[in-house]
Amino acid sequence: ETGVTQSPTHLIKTRGQQVTLRCSSQSGHNTVSWYQQALGQGPQFIFQYYREEENGRGNFPPRFSGLQFPNYSSELNVNALELDDSALYLCASSLIGRESYGYTFGSGTRLTVV
Amino acid sequence: AQKVTQAQTEISVVEKEDVTLDCVYETRDTTYYLFWYKQPPSGELVFLIRRNSFDEQNEISGRYSWNFQKSTSSFNFTITASQVVDSAVYFCALSETSGTYKYIFGTGTRLKVLA
């Protein structure tokens, strides 16, 4: 079974621009969560999607938004990029009802905002 | 509020030494899950173990062992006879038991195993 794949692996954007990050969930999984990991910190929960709707959200502003598609893949969109948005963005998938058994994480997209 | 503390920012050991990574958590929930993940330089978080709050039995998996003590709100991780391949950042995480089951991560401990 394939794991979680994310693209691109690295990205450099300018402050004020918009960015879209992509994630393909593990085969058989139907929930997707996004985490932001700043340098030297633990990952922080951004939001989760299930059945193409946001299922929960962390303490992130509305300029962080997402989508989930019928094939359970997902996008994270960030508008009006700020320097502090520079981080590793991790996508994690699971099967609804089985989240307590752990998520499968991708290798992340490293975003640098200059 | 839920919180996970990993006080050890970085640990260096020589190969074959034993090393323990500490994790202390805070939660008001009576039911919760605890996890350890390994993050190699490639970036992905690799699942190591899951423990629910009702199961205080310690666990051993090869060179890895975990000590869960509810009385001290700790969930420590020991690597026996460390190897260079164990070098990574290790995260302890606390999970909700409803809703999104989102993780609250600690800040991680960077382990360097020297040959």
Interface residues (C-beta under 8 A of the other chain):
Chain A: G3 V4 S33 Y35 G40 Q41 G42 P43 Q44 F45 Q48 N55 G56 G58 L88 L90 A92 S94 E99 S100 Y101 G102 Y103 T104 F105 G106 S107 G108 R110
Chain B: V4 Y33 F35 Y37 S42 G43 E44 L45 V46 F47 R50 N52 F91 A93 S95 T97 G99 T100 Y101 K102 Y103 I104 F105 G106 T107 G108
